[in-house]
Amino acid sequence: MLLQNPKFSQSPPQLLRAPTAAQLHNIPASPCFPIPKQFKLPRRQLTICGNSSLLLLLGSQALGPRYPSKAQAEENPPDNNPREENVGTPTPNCSNKVPNKRAFLDMAIDGEPVGRIVIGLYGDDVPAGAGMFSRIVSGTTGISYRRKEFIKIMPNYVQHGGLRSYGVDAELANKSGSNLAVEKLREEWERVYDKCPGVKNLAGTVSIIVRDPSKPPPKLKLVAREGKLEIDQEEIGKDPNGTEFVIAIKDSPELDASALVVGEVLEGMEVAKRIGQVKTVQENTSSPYFRVAKLIGDKRAVVAERGFNRPYSKVVVINCGLMD
């Protein structure tokens, strides 16, 4: 048999509200409703009903901040003028970038000169990236893009191979005291990538490749140091050295995750488009032999993948420098 209370059976349903202090004071610590003598409840139900005042108190604390009283609302009026966050954080210029320096690349295809590309550098907006590009173009690093080749031609952009981090290029750079480190370029790329929405590598932009988004995370391994085992990270693959650059022939959103925009083509866009028309090695990633070789980690698959989209013709920078 169920106990019925006429107050609960006749009143319409209402929304729960937090009890006032006076109501909490008047709630007895005994069971939550009067129990006739002829009925006996289990000890568990008596315990729950006896602690009803504690449950209501906890409910008032939970609902209090969400439904403040009129007095609390008057004491704590809403702040209609929220404070600005990160006031001192510099915001990159995402649009209306103005070049403050000009560089040129004289191009040749299979030994035949095809024209000059004039590039405007955003020295005020991306000083690290523009500074790196201008130093290499001018030769102040001890080595330049002169006699270096374009290594990849894609439908939307053309990519220059940059300088080597080893061999003669590295030796000449070390003799001049130049640092080809890419850390500052990555920091600049992160700032622009986070703050500027939309596509960054638009048609006609020039960018430096600063990271490889397909590179796997470091691999953890145990190493012995001074008689103790420590966990160390082993890098898999190599990061770009910050000297490879790309010229976007069309909008290239696929470059946003790896390339920092440092300038734009001011003159000679037709030369860049002519480079983009050079025939290349066709991709063969759909071949079952390539898939199996890549799956088992065969080095021949890595070598073959590097050769994809390489131009059959020799596309070389025959001269380069600064114009201003």
Buried (B, 14 or more C-beta within 10 A) or exposed (E): EEEEEEEEEEEEEEEEEBBEEEEEEEBEEEBBEEBEEEEEEEEEEBEBBBBBBEEBBEBBEEBEEEEBEEEEEEEEEEEEEEEEEEEEEEEBBEEEBEBBBBBBBBBBBEEEEBBBBBBBBBBEBBBBBBBBBBBBBEBEBBBBBBEBBBBBBBEBBBBBBBBBBEEEBBEBBEEEEBEBEBEBBBEBBEBBBEEBEEBBBBBBBBBBBBBEEEBEEEEEEEEEEEEEEEEEEEEEEEBBBBBBBBBBBBBBEBBBBBBBBBBBBBBBBEBBEBBBEBEBBEEEEEEEEBEEBBEEEBEEBEEBBEEBBBBEBEBBBEBBBBEE
